[in-house]
């Protein structure tokens, strides 16, 4: 057992929250509230730290002319614009009209455009992966091809048949594979949690 | 690869985008999925809403992501419009920054579209911590901007005052998080979820087990619900419907590109095997 403090903390907090969930007790509830509020504060602090770290890293990129200075400049300008709009004197914070305008007129359309471009780049990537003669990639593209046939937005009997087949494909084979993955992930998470609580790390194996 | 073919391949993405743009501008021909195919979703949503009392308190968890929100946006706007038409008092919260950004845009749109004058929309803002935030909100909520009676009830019982919970989910936080962390703590009120299609396999069991009363998880279900709800199309539900001609053109192009790639790989292999060559 290398670091007993971490598993001890996990067991303590987990046990407290579980006890609070099962037992109605005001003191226990208040104690659990403090722990939960602490977790929220830590999460907020981590988010702020991540943004600060991003800003610092991009500032260094810009200062030392390494990586992508132009991109770094855009990131810093974006952070500065949002900060000025949200924190200037008299601002309403996140609900300020200037912040809303930036989000509605810039951020969301740019984000949607980037995701829209995925349509083109995914197709190009699919072509390249098939051209690489990888069997798994060929199988993947073949299944995507069949799935797209089922998703053709047609009317009439043909459209109804395609829609039924698409729904069946989603609810039976795709759902089966996906749920299998989820069950696997859940088992791994449970094993990882148990290892954490028991203080077992890679060095103990 | 010849120069001409190489040039054509390089120009293909531009041609694709142009073709989609032209399809978007052209009028939609008849015969493209004219009737939304309802798998019963619209009925379940309406039945859940019909069971609510007058002026219900509806908690909305709003955490879509920019990538998948466009496929849910028309449904979300219609659902919000229907809730407002039914006199619901909406308490809305985001647990992700991306959800918060999209929520601010929707709230701004609701204000601009002149939501009903007596509409109550309490914005709880962004609460970090996701699971911890849901546990905390289930206990008590500070809502200084809410009407006094609602603020008192929120402070005393948190999200437990909800007559209905609506979860607009995305890839990061969605109905599963709410089902796991919030619903058991607030007495499992009726819950409607709107989620992207990619989440359907993990969410369908919650519908089958009754933990979610209704789930709108595909654009087809969304179209069926919109057709059934039919709130004021010029009001807060206003939205551009999905352009089915552009959708058809996009799907055909994707089929063409993938089919060509697949055929280019498989046909030579088949010819080779017929001639006795090893792949």
Interface residues (C-beta under 8 A of the other chain):
Chain A: X17 X21 X29 X33 X36 X37 X39 X40 X42 X43 X44 X47 X94 X95 X97 X99 X100 X103 X104 X107 X108 X111 X112 X115 X118 X119 X120 X123 X124 X126 X127 X130 X131 X133 X138 X141 X142 X144 X145 X148 X149 X151 X152 X153 X154 X155 X156 X159 X160 X163 X167 X170 X171 X174 X175 X178 X179 X182
Chain B: X13 X16 X17 X30 X31 X32 X33 X34 X35 X37 X39 X66 X67 X70 X97 X100 X101 X102 X104 X105 X107 X108 X109 X123 X125 X126 X127 X128 X129 X130 X132 X133 X135 X136 X139 X140 X184 X185 X197 X200 X201 X202 X204 X205 X218 X220 X244 X247 X248 X250 X251 X252 X253 X254 X255 X257 X258 X259 X260 X261 X262 X264 X265 X266
